[in-house]
Amino acid sequence: MVEEVRQRREDSVKMVSMTARQGRQLQRYTSTGGRLVAGCIPYKFNVNCSSSDLLNSLEVLVISSQKGHGMMFPKGGWESDETIKQAASREALEEAGVQGNVERRLGTWKYRTSLQAINEGVMFPLNVTDELLHWPEMSVRKRSWVSVAEAMEGCEHQWMREALDRLVRRLSTSIRRRRLKSASSV
């Protein structure tokens, strides 16, 4: 109980001083004028899942867009005073209220915005370790833990679905290798 209160106090202290970055004065751009964007797919394994298939227990965190339609993964501008992994981590904190371990890059995608600019987005897996009760954009975004199938169906952005597919394949390969290794050591 004391530990839970201390953690809540730490979370609220973090959030009092933490606000979402605004403006584009530090924004990085491509040579053609599109924005360089960093994002992540926050994920965890549901330990209460009764399935013996670990991938069926995989959950991903999706957020609503600020305009409120559809679901997506946290992403935003990569700024000149941070690494690309720091940008992805910052976006997850600001938009979804989660922290965790940013893993190896899933890939880079070019996508067209409603303004017809061609942005370049880099996506990373984020293995979630902390889910905050309060975060900078909680008043303008909803977040939901969903299955991979739900995320594939509900995400409007093809490039984000491709990134999720790459994450699932990577985790499947990793799980298979671990199972083979543990079976061979018996």
Disulfide bonds with the S-S distance in Angstrom:
none
